[in-house]
Amino acid sequence: MAYTFTKDLETGNQLIDTEHRQLIDAINNLLSACATGKGRTELAHTTKFLQDYTAKHFSDEEKLQLQSQYPDYVNHRRYHEDFKKVVAGICQKLERDGATVSLVGEVNSTIAGWLINHIKKEDVKVANHLKSRS
């Protein structure tokens, strides 16, 4: 099941929405590879991208939060740090155990689920704050 960047995932901030689309596209690319039997091959590329890109995206988001004096910045940053640990753990499993089917499933469920939930619950709050400041 591919993820669609629907209206309820839009924050209204062009930078954040563009970066969210790229993260969801990475998950969808992995899902597409799985559907053609190439998920294990694509896993290393996807996890590396997610590790690098989430760091960039979270940094961009956090800069916006600091600039706008977002009141829940500390908690939001903690969510980001916790997620980076989850992605790092998946990368460690990949190095230790190789590209397993269960690890592909973990990326699809854990990573995608967290991203969708985080965007809908937390990033929307940030976007509303940014809108109120402009």
N, CA, C and O atoms as CSV, one atom per row, in Angstrom:
chain,resi,resn,atom,element,x,y,z
A,1,MET,N,N,0.838,-1.182,0.000
A,1,MET,CA,C,0.000,0.000,0.000
A,1,MET,C,C,0.879,1.241,0.000
A,1,MET,O,O,1.625,1.479,0.950
A,2,ALA,N,N,0.795,1.999,-1.023
A,2,ALA,CA,C,1.573,3.229,-1.122
A,2,ALA,C,C,0.916,4.328,-0.297
A,2,ALA,O,O,-0.297,4.334,-0.090
A,3,TYR,N,N,1.731,5.238,0.159
A,3,TYR,CA,C,1.241,6.385,0.918
A,3,TYR,C,C,1.029,7.546,-0.039
A,3,TYR,O,O,1.834,7.783,-0.940
A,4,THR,N,N,-0.061,8.262,0.169
A,4,THR,CA,C,-0.393,9.403,-0.666
A,4,THR,C,C,-0.285,10.667,0.179
A,4,THR,O,O,-0.765,10.720,1.311
A,5,PHE,N,N,0.348,11.667,-0.387
A,5,PHE,CA,C,0.461,12.947,0.302
A,5,PHE,C,C,-0.855,13.685,0.130
A,5,PHE,O,O,-1.047,14.426,-0.834
A,6,THR,N,N,-1.751,13.474,1.074
A,6,THR,CA,C,-3.098,14.034,1.006
A,6,THR,C,C,-3.163,15.407,1.669
A,6,THR,O,O,-2.218,15.853,2.319
A,7,LYS,N,N,-4.274,16.041,1.489
A,7,LYS,CA,C,-4.492,17.394,2.018
A,7,LYS,C,C,-4.246,17.463,3.529
A,7,LYS,O,O,-3.730,18.462,4.029
A,8,ASP,N,N,-4.618,16.398,4.257
A,8,ASP,CA,C,-4.442,16.424,5.713
A,8,ASP,C,C,-2.985,16.310,6.142
A,8,ASP,O,O,-2.678,16.437,7.327
A,9,LEU,N,N,-2.087,16.072,5.195
A,9,LEU,CA,C,-0.653,16.050,5.501
A,9,LEU,C,C,0.021,17.381,5.165
A,9,LEU,O,O,1.185,17.592,5.505
A,10,GLU,N,N,-0.701,18.265,4.506
A,10,GLU,CA,C,-0.125,19.553,4.138
A,10,GLU,C,C,-0.056,20.464,5.348
A,10,GLU,O,O,-1.005,20.569,6.125
A,11,THR,N,N,1.081,21.117,5.491
A,11,THR,CA,C,1.239,22.068,6.591
A,11,THR,C,C,1.027,23.494,6.108
A,11,THR,O,O,0.795,24.397,6.911
A,12,GLY,N,N,1.106,23.698,4.797
A,12,GLY,CA,C,0.991,25.043,4.258
A,12,GLY,C,C,2.328,25.749,4.141
A,12,GLY,O,O,2.413,26.843,3.584
A,13,ASN,N,N,3.373,25.121,4.666
A,13,ASN,CA,C,4.714,25.671,4.537
A,13,ASN,C,C,5.387,24.924,3.386
A,13,ASN,O,O,5.530,23.702,3.432
A,14,GLN,N,N,5.796,25.658,2.362
A,14,GLN,CA,C,6.308,25.022,1.150
A,14,GLN,C,C,7.539,24.156,1.414
A,14,GLN,O,O,7.626,23.040,0.901
A,15,LEU,N,N,8.479,24.648,2.195
A,15,LEU,CA,C,9.689,23.878,2.490
A,15,LEU,C,C,9.345,22.580,3.207
A,15,LEU,O,O,9.792,21.505,2.807
A,16,ILE,N,N,8.555,22.683,4.260
A,16,ILE,CA,C,8.208,21.496,5.047
A,16,ILE,C,C,7.423,20.498,4.196
A,16,ILE,O,O,7.701,19.299,4.228
A,17,ASP,N,N,6.449,20.990,3.441
A,17,ASP,CA,C,5.643,20.083,2.608
A,17,ASP,C,C,6.488,19.397,1.539
A,17,ASP,O,O,6.303,18.209,1.275
A,18,THR,N,N,7.398,20.120,0.931
A,18,THR,CA,C,8.277,19.534,-0.090
A,18,THR,C,C,9.137,18.431,0.527
A,18,THR,O,O,9.293,17.357,-0.054
A,19,GLU,N,N,9.681,18.702,1.685
A,19,GLU,CA,C,10.527,17.702,2.352
A,19,GLU,C,C,9.701,16.499,2.800
A,19,GLU,O,O,10.162,15.362,2.701
A,20,HIS,N,N,8.502,16.736,3.287
A,20,HIS,CA,C,7.636,15.614,3.668
A,20,HIS,C,C,7.319,14.741,2.456
A,20,HIS,O,O,7.315,13.514,2.552
A,21,ARG,N,N,7.056,15.374,1.326
A,21,ARG,CA,C,6.779,14.617,0.102
A,21,ARG,C,C,7.975,13.716,-0.258
A,21,ARG,O,O,7.793,12.565,-0.654
A,22,GLN,N,N,9.175,14.241,-0.117
A,22,GLN,CA,C,10.362,13.455,-0.458
A,22,GLN,C,C,10.538,12.272,0.490
A,22,GLN,O,O,10.948,11.193,0.062
A,23,LEU,N,N,10.235,12.463,1.763
A,23,LEU,CA,C,10.323,11.360,2.715
A,23,LEU,C,C,9.286,10.281,2.386
A,23,LEU,O,O,9.595,9.090,2.410
A,24,ILE,N,N,8.078,10.699,2.084
A,24,ILE,CA,C,7.026,9.737,1.732
A,24,ILE,C,C,7.363,9.041,0.416
A,24,ILE,O,O,7.114,7.845,0.263
A,25,ASP,N,N,7.925,9.781,-0.528
A,25,ASP,CA,C,8.347,9.165,-1.795
A,25,ASP,C,C,9.386,8.069,-1.554
A,25,ASP,O,O,9.357,7.031,-2.217
A,26,ALA,N,N,10.290,8.291,-0.619
A,26,ALA,CA,C,11.314,7.277,-0.318
A,26,ALA,C,C,10.668,5.997,0.202
A,26,ALA,O,O,11.051,4.895,-0.192
A,27,ILE,N,N,9.695,6.150,1.081
A,27,ILE,CA,C,8.968,4.973,1.591
A,27,ILE,C,C,8.227,4.284,0.447
A,27,ILE,O,O,8.250,3.059,0.334
A,28,ASN,N,N,7.575,5.071,-0.393
A,28,ASN,CA,C,6.840,4.497,-1.525
A,28,ASN,C,C,7.770,3.781,-2.504
A,28,ASN,O,O,7.397,2.754,-3.071
A,29,ASN,N,N,8.968,4.311,-2.704
A,29,ASN,CA,C,9.939,3.640,-3.572
A,29,ASN,C,C,10.309,2.272,-3.008
A,29,ASN,O,O,10.457,1.304,-3.753
A,30,LEU,N,N,10.455,2.202,-1.692
A,30,LEU,CA,C,10.752,0.918,-1.066
A,30,LEU,C,C,9.567,-0.034,-1.222
A,30,LEU,O,O,9.756,-1.211,-1.528
A,31,LEU,N,N,8.365,0.461,-1.018
A,31,LEU,CA,C,7.181,-0.381,-1.191
A,31,LEU,C,C,7.067,-0.898,-2.622
A,31,LEU,O,O,6.724,-2.056,-2.857
A,32,SER,N,N,7.359,-0.021,-3.562
A,32,SER,CA,C,7.314,-0.407,-4.972
A,32,SER,C,C,8.360,-1.485,-5.269
A,32,SER,O,O,8.094,-2.443,-5.994
A,33,ALA,N,N,9.539,-1.310,-4.701
A,33,ALA,CA,C,10.594,-2.317,-4.880
A,33,ALA,C,C,10.163,-3.648,-4.275
A,33,ALA,O,O,10.443,-4.707,-4.837
A,34,CYS,N,N,9.490,-3.598,-3.139
A,34,CYS,CA,C,9.006,-4.832,-2.498
A,34,CYS,C,C,8.011,-5.556,-3.396
A,34,CYS,O,O,8.020,-6.783,-3.494
A,35,ALA,N,N,7.166,-4.789,-4.041
A,35,ALA,CA,C,6.132,-5.380,-4.906
A,35,ALA,C,C,6.737,-6.107,-6.095
A,35,ALA,O,O,6.096,-6.983,-6.677
A,36,THR,N,N,7.967,-5.754,-6.464
A,36,THR,CA,C,8.627,-6.409,-7.599
A,36,THR,C,C,9.751,-7.343,-7.143
A,36,THR,O,O,10.582,-7.772,-7.943
A,37,GLY,N,N,9.757,-7.649,-5.834
A,37,GLY,CA,C,10.752,-8.578,-5.307
A,37,GLY,C,C,12.129,-7.977,-5.113
A,37,GLY,O,O,13.103,-8.713,-4.956
A,38,LYS,N,N,12.233,-6.655,-5.118
A,38,LYS,CA,C,13.536,-5.999,-4.989
A,38,LYS,C,C,13.658,-5.192,-3.699
A,38,LYS,O,O,14.544,-4.345,-3.582
A,39,GLY,N,N,12.779,-5.447,-2.733
A,39,GLY,CA,C,12.765,-4.679,-1.489
A,39,GLY,C,C,14.051,-4.786,-0.702
A,39,GLY,O,O,14.542,-3.794,-0.164
A,40,ARG,N,N,14.600,-5.996,-0.633
A,40,ARG,CA,C,15.835,-6.180,0.137
A,40,ARG,C,C,17.001,-5.440,-0.511
A,40,ARG,O,O,17.883,-4.936,0.183
A,41,THR,N,N,17.003,-5.376,-1.835
A,41,THR,CA,C,18.053,-4.655,-2.553
A,41,THR,C,C,17.928,-3.158,-2.315
A,41,THR,O,O,18.937,-2.469,-2.163
A,42,GLU,N,N,16.711,-2.652,-2.281
A,42,GLU,CA,C,16.445,-1.218,-2.128
A,42,GLU,C,C,16.595,-0.738,-0.680
A,42,GLU,O,O,16.721,0.462,-0.434
A,43,LEU,N,N,16.580,-1.666,0.268
A,43,LEU,CA,C,16.561,-1.309,1.686
A,43,LEU,C,C,17.750,-0.453,2.106
A,43,LEU,O,O,17.568,0.537,2.815
A,44,ALA,N,N,18.943,-0.804,1.691
A,44,ALA,CA,C,20.135,-0.036,2.096
A,44,ALA,C,C,20.048,1.401,1.579
A,44,ALA,O,O,20.362,2.348,2.300
A,45,HIS,N,N,19.626,1.550,0.344
A,45,HIS,CA,C,19.493,2.889,-0.231
A,45,HIS,C,C,18.449,3.708,0.540
A,45,HIS,O,O,18.678,4.874,0.863
A,46,THR,N,N,17.314,3.090,0.827
A,46,THR,CA,C,16.232,3.794,1.510
A,46,THR,C,C,16.635,4.192,2.923
A,46,THR,O,O,16.398,5.328,3.333
A,47,THR,N,N,17.238,3.281,3.671
A,47,THR,CA,C,17.610,3.606,5.047
A,47,THR,C,C,18.685,4.696,5.090
A,47,THR,O,O,18.645,5.569,5.957
A,48,LYS,N,N,19.631,4.651,4.173
A,48,LYS,CA,C,20.657,5.698,4.114
A,48,LYS,C,C,20.014,7.043,3.791
A,48,LYS,O,O,20.319,8.052,4.428
A,49,PHE,N,N,19.131,7.052,2.808
A,49,PHE,CA,C,18.430,8.289,2.463
A,49,PHE,C,C,17.654,8.812,3.669
A,49,PHE,O,O,17.751,9.992,4.006
A,50,LEU,N,N,16.885,7.940,4.318
A,50,LEU,CA,C,16.075,8.369,5.457
A,50,LEU,C,C,16.940,8.914,6.589
A,50,LEU,O,O,16.581,9.900,7.232
A,51,GLN,N,N,18.060,8.280,6.824
A,51,GLN,CA,C,18.937,8.749,7.891
A,51,GLN,C,C,19.479,10.142,7.568
A,51,GLN,O,O,19.468,11.031,8.419
A,52,ASP,N,N,19.946,10.323,6.356
A,52,ASP,CA,C,20.507,11.614,5.957
A,52,ASP,C,C,19.425,12.684,5.821
A,52,ASP,O,O,19.589,13.810,6.290
A,53,TYR,N,N,18.333,12.323,5.184
A,53,TYR,CA,C,17.328,13.323,4.865
A,53,TYR,C,C,16.514,13.745,6.088
A,53,TYR,O,O,16.135,14.911,6.204
A,54,THR,N,N,16.243,12.812,6.997
A,54,THR,CA,C,15.523,13.219,8.203
A,54,THR,C,C,16.369,14.193,9.010
A,54,THR,O,O,15.828,15.130,9.597
A,55,ALA,N,N,17.675,13.995,9.053
A,55,ALA,CA,C,18.540,14.942,9.771
A,55,ALA,C,C,18.429,16.330,9.142
A,55,ALA,O,O,18.317,17.326,9.858
A,56,LYS,N,N,18.460,16.404,7.820
A,56,LYS,CA,C,18.336,17.685,7.121
A,56,LYS,C,C,16.949,18.285,7.363
A,56,LYS,O,O,16.825,19.458,7.717
A,57,HIS,N,N,15.921,17.478,7.171
A,57,HIS,CA,C,14.557,17.961,7.326
A,57,HIS,C,C,14.297,18.444,8.755
A,57,HIS,O,O,13.737,19.523,8.954
A,58,PHE,N,N,14.695,17.661,9.733
A,58,PHE,CA,C,14.462,18.054,11.118
A,58,PHE,C,C,15.210,19.340,11.452
A,58,PHE,O,O,14.696,20.186,12.184
A,59,SER,N,N,16.392,19.488,10.930
A,59,SER,CA,C,17.153,20.715,11.136
A,59,SER,C,C,16.410,21.914,10.536
A,59,SER,O,O,16.301,22.963,11.172
A,60,ASP,N,N,15.908,21.754,9.325
A,60,ASP,CA,C,15.150,22.832,8.677
A,60,ASP,C,C,13.913,23.193,9.499
A,60,ASP,O,O,13.624,24.368,9.723
A,61,GLU,N,N,13.197,22.178,9.940
A,61,GLU,CA,C,11.980,22.397,10.728
A,61,GLU,C,C,12.300,23.093,12.043
A,61,GLU,O,O,11.601,24.020,12.451
A,62,GLU,N,N,13.354,22.644,12.697
A,62,GLU,CA,C,13.720,23.205,13.991
A,62,GLU,C,C,14.181,24.656,13.867
A,62,GLU,O,O,13.931,25.461,14.764
A,63,LYS,N,N,14.851,24.995,12.768
A,63,LYS,CA,C,15.233,26.393,12.537
A,63,LYS,C,C,13.992,27.277,12.438
A,63,LYS,O,O,13.944,28.362,13.018
A,64,LEU,N,N,12.990,26.802,11.697
A,64,LEU,CA,C,11.736,27.554,11.581
A,64,LEU,C,C,11.069,27.726,12.949
A,64,LEU,O,O,10.523,28.784,13.262
A,65,GLN,N,N,11.126,26.679,13.742
A,65,GLN,CA,C,10.514,26.737,15.066
A,65,GLN,C,C,11.230,27.754,15.960
A,65,GLN,O,O,10.589,28.528,16.670
A,66,LEU,N,N,12.536,27.741,15.917
A,66,LEU,CA,C,13.301,28.696,16.732
A,66,LEU,C,C,13.074,30.128,16.263
A,66,LEU,O,O,12.887,31.036,17.074
A,67,GLN,N,N,13.092,30.320,14.953
A,67,GLN,CA,C,12.882,31.662,14.398
A,67,GLN,C,C,11.516,32.222,14.769
A,67,GLN,O,O,11.368,33.424,14.990
A,68,SER,N,N,10.526,31.350,14.837
A,68,SER,CA,C,9.158,31.798,15.113
A,68,SER,C,C,8.795,31.678,16.592
A,68,SER,O,O,7.665,31.960,16.988
A,69,GLN,N,N,9.755,31.262,17.391
A,69,GLN,CA,C,9.545,31.074,18.839
A,69,GLN,C,C,8.397,30.100,19.120
A,69,GLN,O,O,7.505,30.373,19.923
A,70,TYR,N,N,8.450,28.972,18.442
A,70,TYR,CA,C,7.428,27.940,18.633
A,70,TYR,C,C,7.450,27.487,20.095
A,70,TYR,O,O,8.497,27.069,20.589
A,71,PRO,N,N,6.319,27.562,20.793
A,71,PRO,CA,C,6.310,27.294,22.235
A,71,PRO,C,C,6.595,25.838,22.635
A,71,PRO,O,O,7.019,25.588,23.764
A,72,ASP,N,N,6.373,24.890,21.745
A,72,ASP,CA,C,6.600,23.477,22.081
A,72,ASP,C,C,7.862,22.934,21.414
A,72,ASP,O,O,7.977,21.735,21.161
A,73,TYR,N,N,8.798,23.828,21.135
A,73,TYR,CA,C,10.030,23.444,20.443
A,73,TYR,C,C,10.765,22.302,21.143
A,73,TYR,O,O,11.202,21.359,20.482
A,74,VAL,N,N,10.907,22.368,22.449
A,74,VAL,CA,C,11.687,21.364,23.190
A,74,VAL,C,C,11.099,19.970,22.982
A,74,VAL,O,O,11.835,19.023,22.707
A,75,ASN,N,N,9.781,19.839,23.113
A,75,ASN,CA,C,9.154,18.531,22.915
A,75,ASN,C,C,9.262,18.081,21.466
A,75,ASN,O,O,9.539,16.914,21.187
A,76,HIS,N,N,9.044,19.010,20.550
A,76,HIS,CA,C,9.096,18.654,19.136
A,76,HIS,C,C,10.490,18.163,18.769
A,76,HIS,O,O,10.632,17.183,18.038
A,77,ARG,N,N,11.500,18.826,19.264
A,77,ARG,CA,C,12.880,18.414,18.999
A,77,ARG,C,C,13.145,17.028,19.591
A,77,ARG,O,O,13.852,16.217,18.991
A,78,ARG,N,N,12.579,16.761,20.760
A,78,ARG,CA,C,12.745,15.446,21.388
A,78,ARG,C,C,12.143,14.347,20.519
A,78,ARG,O,O,12.721,13.269,20.386
A,79,TYR,N,N,10.962,14.626,19.918
A,79,TYR,CA,C,10.358,13.651,19.007
A,79,TYR,C,C,11.302,13.360,17.849
A,79,TYR,O,O,11.462,12.210,17.439
A,80,HIS,N,N,11.920,14.402,17.330
A,80,HIS,CA,C,12.860,14.233,16.222
A,80,HIS,C,C,14.060,13.391,16.650
A,80,HIS,O,O,14.479,12.487,15.927
A,81,GLU,N,N,14.603,13.686,17.810
A,81,GLU,CA,C,15.770,12.933,18.297
A,81,GLU,C,C,15.415,11.462,18.501
A,81,GLU,O,O,16.196,10.576,18.154
A,82,ASP,N,N,14.246,11.208,19.060
A,82,ASP,CA,C,13.807,9.821,19.267
A,82,ASP,C,C,13.668,9.091,17.933
A,82,ASP,O,O,14.050,7.927,17.813
A,83,PHE,N,N,13.122,9.778,16.938
A,83,PHE,CA,C,12.954,9.158,15.629
A,83,PHE,C,C,14.305,8.876,14.980
A,83,PHE,O,O,14.485,7.830,14.357
A,84,LYS,N,N,15.250,9.792,15.118
A,84,LYS,CA,C,16.582,9.557,14.548
A,84,LYS,C,C,17.216,8.314,15.165
A,84,LYS,O,O,17.956,7.593,14.495
A,85,LYS,N,N,16.929,8.066,16.436
A,85,LYS,CA,C,17.446,6.850,17.096
A,85,LYS,C,C,16.805,5.597,16.497
A,85,LYS,O,O,17.472,4.578,16.318
A,86,VAL,N,N,15.509,5.678,16.188
A,86,VAL,CA,C,14.813,4.540,15.570
A,86,VAL,C,C,15.440,4.233,14.207
A,86,VAL,O,O,15.720,3.076,13.893
A,87,VAL,N,N,15.658,5.270,13.405
A,87,VAL,CA,C,16.263,5.083,12.078
A,87,VAL,C,C,17.688,4.536,12.229
A,87,VAL,O,O,18.090,3.647,11.479
A,88,ALA,N,N,18.446,5.058,13.187
A,88,ALA,CA,C,19.811,4.563,13.414
A,88,ALA,C,C,19.783,3.090,13.828
A,88,ALA,O,O,20.641,2.311,13.413
A,89,GLY,N,N,18.805,2.712,14.637
A,89,GLY,CA,C,18.668,1.307,15.042
A,89,GLY,C,C,18.380,0.401,13.863
A,89,GLY,O,O,18.905,-0.710,13.783
A,90,ILE,N,N,17.553,0.866,12.955
A,90,ILE,CA,C,17.262,0.086,11.748
A,90,ILE,C,C,18.521,-0.043,10.899
A,90,ILE,O,O,18.790,-1.111,10.349
A,91,CYS,N,N,19.288,1.027,10.789
A,91,CYS,CA,C,20.544,0.970,10.030
A,91,CYS,C,C,21.523,-0.015,10.666
A,91,CYS,O,O,22.230,-0.733,9.959
A,92,GLN,N,N,21.563,-0.049,11.989
A,92,GLN,CA,C,22.436,-1.007,12.683
A,92,GLN,C,C,21.988,-2.442,12.427
A,92,GLN,O,O,22.819,-3.322,12.204
A,93,LYS,N,N,20.692,-2.678,12.457
A,93,LYS,CA,C,20.173,-4.019,12.159
A,93,LYS,C,C,20.541,-4.419,10.736
A,93,LYS,O,O,20.888,-5.571,10.476
A,94,LEU,N,N,20.462,-3.462,9.819
A,94,LEU,CA,C,20.802,-3.741,8.427
A,94,LEU,C,C,22.275,-4.143,8.312
A,94,LEU,O,O,22.611,-5.093,7.606
A,95,GLU,N,N,23.135,-3.422,9.002
A,95,GLU,CA,C,24.572,-3.751,8.973
A,95,GLU,C,C,24.836,-5.102,9.614
A,95,GLU,O,O,25.639,-5.887,9.110
A,96,ARG,N,N,24.158,-5.375,10.731
A,96,ARG,CA,C,24.399,-6.603,11.489
A,96,ARG,C,C,23.801,-7.835,10.812
A,96,ARG,O,O,24.463,-8.865,10.691
A,97,ASP,N,N,22.528,-7.724,10.364
A,97,ASP,CA,C,21.798,-8.892,9.893
A,97,ASP,C,C,21.616,-8.952,8.385
A,97,ASP,O,O,21.213,-9.979,7.839
A,98,GLY,N,N,21.918,-7.831,7.710
A,98,GLY,CA,C,21.666,-7.761,6.283
A,98,GLY,C,C,20.224,-7.377,6.008
A,98,GLY,O,O,19.440,-7.137,6.926
A,99,ALA,N,N,19.897,-7.325,4.748
A,99,ALA,CA,C,18.562,-6.907,4.315
A,99,ALA,C,C,17.603,-8.076,4.430
A,99,ALA,O,O,17.525,-8.921,3.538
A,100,THR,N,N,16.879,-8.117,5.527
A,100,THR,CA,C,15.909,-9.187,5.744
A,100,THR,C,C,14.506,-8.697,5.395
A,100,THR,O,O,14.236,-7.496,5.360
A,101,VAL,N,N,13.642,-9.640,5.144
A,101,VAL,CA,C,12.256,-9.304,4.847
A,101,VAL,C,C,11.612,-8.612,6.051
A,101,VAL,O,O,10.839,-7.667,5.886
A,102,SER,N,N,11.929,-9.081,7.256
A,102,SER,CA,C,11.340,-8.460,8.450
A,102,SER,C,C,11.820,-7.020,8.621
A,102,SER,O,O,11.068,-6.170,9.097
A,103,LEU,N,N,13.046,-6.745,8.242
A,103,LEU,CA,C,13.555,-5.374,8.355
A,103,LEU,C,C,12.875,-4.465,7.327
A,103,LEU,O,O,12.582,-3.307,7.624
A,104,VAL,N,N,12.627,-4.975,6.139
A,104,VAL,CA,C,11.873,-4.209,5.144
A,104,VAL,C,C,10.494,-3.863,5.720
A,104,VAL,O,O,10.032,-2.728,5.602
A,105,GLY,N,N,9.852,-4.839,6.335
A,105,GLY,CA,C,8.549,-4.608,6.951
A,105,GLY,C,C,8.608,-3.596,8.076
A,105,GLY,O,O,7.705,-2.775,8.233
A,106,GLU,N,N,9.675,-3.658,8.858
A,106,GLU,CA,C,9.846,-2.702,9.956
A,106,GLU,C,C,9.987,-1.275,9.424
A,106,GLU,O,O,9.405,-0.342,9.977
A,107,VAL,N,N,10.746,-1.113,8.369
A,107,VAL,CA,C,10.884,0.219,7.769
A,107,VAL,C,C,9.525,0.702,7.282
A,107,VAL,O,O,9.135,1.841,7.539
A,108,ASN,N,N,8.813,-0.158,6.584
A,108,ASN,CA,C,7.512,0.227,6.038
A,108,ASN,C,C,6.513,0.603,7.129
A,108,ASN,O,O,5.799,1.597,6.999
A,109,SER,N,N,6.461,-0.177,8.194
A,109,SER,CA,C,5.460,0.102,9.229
A,109,SER,C,C,5.930,1.154,10.223
A,109,SER,O,O,5.214,2.122,10.482
A,110,THR,N,N,7.108,0.982,10.777
A,110,THR,CA,C,7.593,1.883,11.821
A,110,THR,C,C,7.893,3.268,11.288
A,110,THR,O,O,7.399,4.262,11.821
A,111,ILE,N,N,8.686,3.342,10.253
A,111,ILE,CA,C,9.116,4.640,9.725
A,111,ILE,C,C,7.939,5.384,9.102
A,111,ILE,O,O,7.675,6.536,9.445
A,112,ALA,N,N,7.245,4.732,8.201
A,112,ALA,CA,C,6.125,5.400,7.523
A,112,ALA,C,C,5.037,5.766,8.527
A,112,ALA,O,O,4.494,6.870,8.479
A,113,GLY,N,N,4.722,4.861,9.421
A,113,GLY,CA,C,3.695,5.139,10.423
A,113,GLY,C,C,4.053,6.329,11.295
A,113,GLY,O,O,3.212,7.184,11.575
A,114,TRP,N,N,5.305,6.379,11.721
A,114,TRP,CA,C,5.746,7.500,12.557
A,114,TRP,C,C,5.658,8.810,11.782
A,114,TRP,O,O,5.149,9.805,12.298
A,115,LEU,N,N,6.148,8.813,10.552
A,115,LEU,CA,C,6.135,10.043,9.761
A,115,LEU,C,C,4.717,10.576,9.558
A,115,LEU,O,O,4.459,11.761,9.770
A,116,ILE,N,N,3.816,9.712,9.154
A,116,ILE,CA,C,2.431,10.133,8.903
A,116,ILE,C,C,1.811,10.672,10.187
A,116,ILE,O,O,1.193,11.736,10.186
A,117,ASN,N,N,1.976,9.942,11.267
A,117,ASN,CA,C,1.422,10.358,12.552
A,117,ASN,C,C,2.035,11.689,13.007
A,117,ASN,O,O,1.318,12.578,13.465
A,118,HIS,N,N,3.327,11.820,12.882
A,118,HIS,CA,C,4.028,13.040,13.315
A,118,HIS,C,C,3.572,14.253,12.499
A,118,HIS,O,O,3.343,15.329,13.050
A,119,ILE,N,N,3.446,14.071,11.208
A,119,ILE,CA,C,3.001,15.182,10.362
A,119,ILE,C,C,1.594,15.618,10.769
A,119,ILE,O,O,1.330,16.807,10.946
A,120,LYS,N,N,0.697,14.643,10.915
A,120,LYS,CA,C,-0.703,14.961,11.215
A,120,LYS,C,C,-0.891,15.573,12.600
A,120,LYS,O,O,-1.737,16.448,12.784
A,121,LYS,N,N,-0.105,15.115,13.573
A,121,LYS,CA,C,-0.317,15.571,14.949
A,121,LYS,C,C,0.601,16.718,15.355
A,121,LYS,O,O,0.151,17.670,15.992
A,122,GLU,N,N,1.859,16.644,15.002
A,122,GLU,CA,C,2.822,17.622,15.513
A,122,GLU,C,C,3.171,18.714,14.502
A,122,GLU,O,O,3.187,19.897,14.843
A,123,ASP,N,N,3.447,18.320,13.277
A,123,ASP,CA,C,3.870,19.320,12.293
A,123,ASP,C,C,2.743,20.278,11.928
A,123,ASP,O,O,2.993,21.426,11.559
A,124,VAL,N,N,1.506,19.807,12.031
A,124,VAL,CA,C,0.373,20.690,11.775
A,124,VAL,C,C,0.339,21.805,12.828
A,124,VAL,O,O,-0.003,22.945,12.513
A,125,LYS,N,N,0.686,21.483,14.060
A,125,LYS,CA,C,0.753,22.503,15.117
A,125,LYS,C,C,1.817,23.545,14.782
A,125,LYS,O,O,1.600,24.746,14.941
A,126,VAL,N,N,2.956,23.071,14.323
A,126,VAL,CA,C,4.037,23.992,13.937
A,126,VAL,C,C,3.560,24.889,12.802
A,126,VAL,O,O,3.754,26.104,12.836
A,127,ALA,N,N,2.937,24.284,11.803
A,127,ALA,CA,C,2.462,25.055,10.649
A,127,ALA,C,C,1.446,26.110,11.072
A,127,ALA,O,O,1.487,27.243,10.592
A,128,ASN,N,N,0.540,25.743,11.962
A,128,ASN,CA,C,-0.444,26.716,12.445
A,128,ASN,C,C,0.235,27.854,13.190
A,128,ASN,O,O,-0.158,29.014,13.062
A,129,HIS,N,N,1.243,27.521,13.959
A,129,HIS,CA,C,2.006,28.554,14.668
A,129,HIS,C,C,2.703,29.486,13.669
A,129,HIS,O,O,2.668,30.708,13.813
A,130,LEU,N,N,3.334,28.887,12.660
A,130,LEU,CA,C,4.028,29.704,11.661
A,130,LEU,C,C,3.049,30.634,10.935
A,130,LEU,O,O,3.358,31.798,10.678
A,131,LYS,N,N,1.875,30.107,10.611
A,131,LYS,CA,C,0.858,30.932,9.942
A,131,LYS,C,C,0.423,32.086,10.832
A,131,LYS,O,O,0.213,33.201,10.354
A,132,SER,N,N,0.290,31.822,12.114
A,132,SER,CA,C,-0.171,32.864,13.029
A,132,SER,C,C,0.879,33.960,13.221
A,132,SER,O,O,0.550,35.076,13.623
A,133,ARG,N,N,2.131,33.642,12.935
A,133,ARG,CA,C,3.223,34.602,13.111
A,133,ARG,C,C,3.468,35.443,11.867
A,133,ARG,O,O,4.167,36.455,11.920
A,134,SER,N,N,2.888,35.017,10.743
A,134,SER,CA,C,3.175,35.776,9.506
A,134,SER,C,C,2.057,36.736,9.156
A,134,SER,O,O,2.143,37.443,8.152
